């Protein structure tokens, strides 16, 4: 069976799953439209301001729209956040104080947070250097949250519980909304004052609600991932309890300024439009994930999630077992990207990561993974993490080349 035939088989096998994703897209788009209608979004909201960014009607309205969509009291969506990691760091530094404890309950955090916490690097003003202690709850043997250990993990000192929704660069199931709800309930039973904070990157619009709707106190993420709809050029967000959001923005700007500053540079229209497009584009990425999982599972590779498993984020992992196959896969994806198809991905160091990375990302926005991309750290077992996709048909075209490049599992 050639690569084209393999993709045709996968498309037919996944027809019912694709239909179900369409139903989720419809529900999420209704959620977005209702918020736009409620806050009477109009063309006057597209105008931005410069300088300090005071009294930006578009920005203030967008914050309220975003908060309603994610089920939060408040939100701060800012182009001044340079990444999801930056938004998360502001949320952590804004709400933790010397002597507090942060507890990660879903295993090790994403690589870029290691230096924020202080697990790697020194002299940069990490949380640990500011006297904030850190504990980590290991995952159970099957890669899920250790529910039994969680029931006694929170103490009076635990100011914040860190919940990473997506698997990141680990071979574990990403968390579902119901998992997050269960974590919040267990944590609050032990200490009602503990902040339940969710790293929401890659999870927006995958389900029919977001973590604040099931009790999370605070979430953060990137705008060049799911909620930017591939057209927002930069930025990130925090959302949740109003006081916690404001504390996070005081780290982004300064105490006394908080959420009141931050010019939008005429980007408001793109923010609104990207948010409107986001549910549909996340749906396309989810279809692409199923497709990728199906064809490479059939080729004999280990995949996570499995082909028919319900998606919890927009990441699909494939375990290649060799550096050569990981690089070959990424090259095939790059060659079938709309931007930079002539480039040859080579492993290299990247800021914030411990291992060298190989990355295929021919995207219109640098670093965006809302468009189809793939990357992985050069370490065993050599896993490619595929993300995003504006339309599943593009993913299918790229996968035909990737199948030819790596062949069946040996």
N, C-alpha and C positions, 0 to 999 in steps of 0.2 A: 504494500500500500504506500503510495507516494504522499508527500506532505499535503497536497491539495485534497486528496481523498480523505486523509486523516481529519482535516478541518471540516470537511463536509459531513463526515460521520459525527463529529462533535457537535456541530450546529443542530443536526437533527435530534441527537440525544438530549440536548439541553433546551429544547423548545419550551417545555412547560416551566422550567426554571426561569427562562427569559421572560415569560409571560408574568410570572409572579413578581419579578423585579419591576416590571412596568407598573404593577399595582402599587408598589411601594413608592415609586417615583411620583405617581399621581397624588398620593396622600401627602407627600412632602411638598410638592408644588402647591397644593391647596394651603398648606401651613404658611408657605412663603407669601402667597397671594393674599391670604387673610391679613397678615401683618402689614403688607403694603397698603391694603385698603383701609385698615384700621387707622393707620398713621397718615393717611391721605398723601401718599408719596406723589409728587408732581415734578415737573421740569425745573421748578425753582429750587428744588433740593440738590440739583446737579452742580450748581455754582459752588466753588470753593473759596477759601480765603488764604491769604499769605501771612507772613510774619508770625506773630504769637499764636494765631489760630483762635482768637477769642470770638465768641458768638457765631460760630459756624453752624447755621441752621441745618445744612445737609448732614454734617457729621453728627449732630445731636439727634436728628431724626433717624439716621442710620443706626445709631446705638440703640435707640428704642425699638426699632424694627428687629434688629438682630436679637435683642434680649427676649422679645416676644416669641420669636421663632424657636429659640433654644429653651424656652420655659424658665428664664431667669428674671430676677428683680432688675438687674442692670447689666449693661455691657459697655465695654470700651474697645472699639475697633479702630486701630490706628496704623497709618502707613509708617509711623516712626518705629514700630516693631520690625526689626530686620529679619526675623524668622520666628518660627514656632518656639524654638529654644529660648529666644529672647523674651517672648511673652511669658513662657513658663518661669524663667528666671525672675522676671519682675513680680510675678504672682508669689513666688517663694520668698524672695527677699523683702517684699512688701508686707508679708503676713507672718513671718517668723522673726523671733527676737533671741538674743543671746540667752542660753539656758533652755530654750525650747528643744523639742525632739521632733524629727521628721521620720516617719515610718513608711517605707515602700512595701506594699502588700502583694504585689504581683511580680516578684522576682526583681532581677537587676533592671535598672532604668536604661533607656536608650543611650547609646554611646556619648552623644553630645552633652548629656547632663552629668556625666561623671566629673568633669572639671568644675561645673557649677556647684555640685555637692561638695567636692573636695576629695573624691576617691582617686583622682589622678591630677597631677600638676600641683604647683604650690606657689604662693606669693601673689596670687591673682585676686584675692578677696573672696574665696569660696565660702559657702555656708559654714563649713567646718571651721575655717579660719576665723569666722565671726562668732564662734562659740555655740553653734547649733549642732546638736548631735544627730547622728543618723543610724538607723537600723534598717535591716532588710529582711523581709519574710521570704524564705526560699519557697519556690513552687513545689508542689507535690510531684511524685514520680511521673505522672501522666501529663505534666506541664500546666496543670490547672492551679488555681488558688488553693492554698492549704487551709481549707475552711475550719478545720479543727484547731489549728494553731492560731488562726486569726481571732478566734473567740476569746483568747486570753492574752493577745499581743499588745493591746492598747492600755497605756497606763495614764496616771494623772499628768505625767510630764509630756505625753504625746500631743503636741499642738496641732500637727498636720499629718494626715495619712495621704500618701501619694499613690494614685491609681493610674497606671499606664494602660490606656484602653487597647492600643495596638501592640502587636507582638514585637515591633522594632526589629532589631537584628538578632532575634532569638527564635528558636524552633519551639514555639508554644502556641496554643490557641489564643487568639485575641479575645478580649472580654466582650461579652454581650451586654446590652442594656440591663437585662435581668441580673447578670453577674454583678454589675456595678450597684444596682439597687440592693442586692443582698449584702455586698460589702458595706454599704452605707448603714444599713440596718444593724449589722453586727457591731460596727464601730461606734455608732451612736448609743447603743445599749451599754457599752462599756464606759464611754465618756462623751456626753452630749455636747461638750464644748470643743471637741476635736474637729478640725476643718477637714472635710472630705474633698480633696482636690483631684481632678481628673485631667491628665494629659489627653486631650481629645483629638490629637492629630490623626488624620486618615480615617476618622470614624464618622465625621459629620454627614448627615443625610443617608447613611447606610440603613438605619432603622427609622421607625416612624416617630421617634422622639429623641431628645438629647439628655445627657446625664442630669442637668438641673431639674428636669421633669420627674426624676425618680429620687430626688433628695440630695444630689451632690451640691456642695456649697459653692464650688468654684471650678471653672474649666478654663483651659487656654489652648490656643492652636494657631496655625498659620493660615494666612489668606491666599497663599500661592499653592495651597493644597485644595481640599474639597470645596470650601465655601467661596472661593474666588472664581469658580466657573471657568478657569484657564485664562481669564482676561484681566484680572487684577494684577498689577505689576509688582506689588510688594505689600508687606504688612502682616499683622497678626491681630489676635483678639484675646480678651479675657471677659468672662461673663459669669454671673452668679449672684450671690448676696451683695447688695449695694455697697456695704462697708468694706468688704473684701476686695471688690473691684476697684474701689477708690484707693485703697491701700496699695494695690498693685500699680495703679497709674502714678502714684506718688514716687515710685521707683523709676518709672519711665521718664517722667518729667522732673518734678521736685515737690517736696512737701509744701503745701500751700497753693500749688498749681494743680496737681493731680490730673483729673480728667478734663479740666477746663482749657488745656492748651493742646497745641498740635495742629499745624496747618495741613490742609488736605490737598493743596496744589492742583486744584481742578480735577481731582481723581474721583470725586463723589459719584459721577455717573457710572464709571466702571465698577465701583463697589456695589451699587444697586443692581446694575445689569448682571454682574458676575454672580451675585447672590440669587438672582432670578433663574439663571442658567444652571446653577449648581446641582439641584436635584436630578435633572436629566443627565448631566455629565457624570455624576456619581453612579447613576444607574448603568450607563455605558461601561464605566470602569468595572463595575461588578460583573457584568456579562463577560467582559474580557478576562476577568479573573477565573471564572468558571471554565471558559474556553481553554485558557492556558493550563489550568489544573488537569482538565480532561485529557488533552493531547499528550502531555508529558507523563501523566500517570500511565497512559496506555503504552508509552515508550519504555516504561519500566523504572522511572525515577520516583523517588519519594517526593510527595508534594504536601504542602500545608497552606490552606485547608484542602481537604479532599474535594473531588469534582462536584459532588452533589451537596456538600455541606453549606448551610446557611452562612452568608457572609456577615462579618462583624466589622470589617474595615475594607479598604481598597488595596490591600497588599496580598500578593500571592507568592509563596516561596517554593522554590524548586531546589532540591539538593542534588548537586552534580557530582560531588565526590572528588573532583579534580580542578585545579586552577585553570588548566587548559580549556576545559569545557565551559567553565564559568566565563572566561574571557571571550571565548568563541560565541557564546550565547549573547553577551552584551554587544559584541561587534555586529551581529546580525540585526539586533534591535536598532542600533545606531544607524546602520546602513538603510534601514527602512523608516527612518524618522523624516519629518518634513524639513527640519532645520539641521544643518551640519551632518548630512548623510555621508559626506566624504571624509569625515573625521574617523580616526582609529582609536577607540578607547584603550588606554593602557593603565595598569595599576599605578597608583600614586598616593602619596600622603594627602590628607585633607584636614583642614582646621576642625578641631573638636572630636576627631576620631582617633582611636588608638591604632587600628590596623590600616594598612594601605587599602584603598578602595578602587574597584573598577566600576565605572558608571557609564551607562548609555542614557543620554538625556537630550535628544534633539528637540527641545521644547522652545516655544516662543518666549516664555518667561524663564530666565535662568534659574535653575533649581526647582522649577515647578514639577510636581509629580501628579498633577491633575491630568496632564497629557501623558501618554504612554512612555514609561521609562523603566529601566532596570538597573540595579546596582547590587553590589555585594562586597563584603570585606574579604581580603585575601587571607583567609584562615580556614582551617578544617571545620566542617565538612564541605566548604565551598558552596555556599547557598546563594542563589540569585533571588533577589526580592523585586518582583515586578509590581509596578504601581500605576494607577490611573489609566487613562485612555479616554479620549474625547468621543470616540465611536468604536464599537466593538469590531466593525469591519476593518478598521485600520489595524487593530490588534491582530486580527486573523491573517492579514497580509504579512505583518512582521513575523508572526509565528511560523508561517510556511518557510521563511528563510532560516529561522532559528532551528527548526527541526532538521533541515538539510545540513546546518552547520555543526550540530552536536550529535545527531544520530541517536539510535536507541541506547539505553543504558547497557553497559558492558557487564 
